[in-house]
């Protein structure tokens, strides 16, 4: 397997503390990258009025009362899904 976990299991660590430090680095790096990507997406949506308008229209058409979202509603947002997919692709 080529996963990070497989790599950590096979790596020649001096101590468990060193292994734990690597795990922490992987977790923090992933969190920071996701946060950056989300911020990037939001800033670009706000810079593109057509994109923002289209997202708002899609959100309002699926949840016009702006109440709590159900899982079924979240799966019926194709434009939002495209924005998210494209953001993480970049």
C-alpha positions in Angstrom: 0.0 0.0 0.0 1.2 3.5 -0.8 -0.7 5.3 2.0 0.8 7.6 4.5 0.0 5.1 7.3 1.9 2.4 5.4 4.9 4.7 5.1 4.8 5.5 8.8 4.6 1.9 9.7 7.7 1.1 7.6 9.8 4.2 8.3 12.9 3.7 10.5 11.9 5.8 13.5 14.2 6.3 16.5 11.2 6.6 18.9 7.4 6.7 19.1 7.7 10.4 19.8 9.3 11.0 16.4 6.6 8.9 14.8 3.9 11.0 16.6 5.6 14.2 15.5 5.3 13.1 11.9 1.6 12.2 12.3 1.0 15.7 13.8 2.8 17.3 10.8 0.6 15.4 8.4 -2.6 16.3 10.2 -1.7 20.0 10.5 -0.6 20.2 6.9 -3.8 18.7 5.7 -5.9 21.0 7.8 -4.0 24.1 6.8 -4.2 23.1 3.1 -8.0 22.6 3.3 -8.5 25.9 5.1 -6.4 27.7 2.4 -8.4 26.0 -0.4 -11.7 27.0 1.2 -10.6 30.6 1.6 -9.3 30.6 -2.0 -12.7 29.4 -3.2 -14.7 31.9 -1.3 -12.5 34.8 -2.3 -12.8 33.9 -6.0 -16.5 33.4 -5.8 -16.9 36.9 -4.3 -14.6 38.4 -7.0 -16.8 36.8 -9.7 -20.3 38.3 -9.5 -21.8 35.9 -12.0 -20.5 32.9 -10.0 -21.8 34.3 -6.7 -25.2 35.1 -8.3 -25.5 31.5 -9.7 -24.5 30.0 -6.4 -27.0 32.1 -4.5 -29.8 31.2 -7.0 -29.0 27.5 -6.6 -28.9 27.6 -2.8 -32.2 29.6 -2.7 -33.9 27.2 -5.2 -33.0 24.2 -3.0 -33.6 25.8 0.4 -35.8 28.9 -0.1 -36.6 29.3 3.6 -32.9 29.2 4.5 -33.6 26.8 7.2 -31.4 23.9 8.3 -30.1 21.8 5.4 -31.0 18.2 5.0 -28.6 15.6 3.4 -31.0 15.3 0.4 -30.8 19.0 -0.2 -27.0 19.0 -0.1 -26.8 16.4 -2.8 -28.9 18.5 -5.1 -26.4 21.4 -5.5 -24.5 20.6 -8.7 -23.0 24.0 -9.2 -21.7 24.2 -5.7 -20.3 20.7 -6.1 -18.5 21.9 -9.2 -17.0 24.9 -7.4 -15.8 22.7 -4.6 -14.4 20.0 -6.9 -12.6 22.6 -9.0 -11.2 24.3 -5.9 -9.6 21.1 -4.6 -8.4 20.2 -8.1 -6.3 23.4 -8.3 
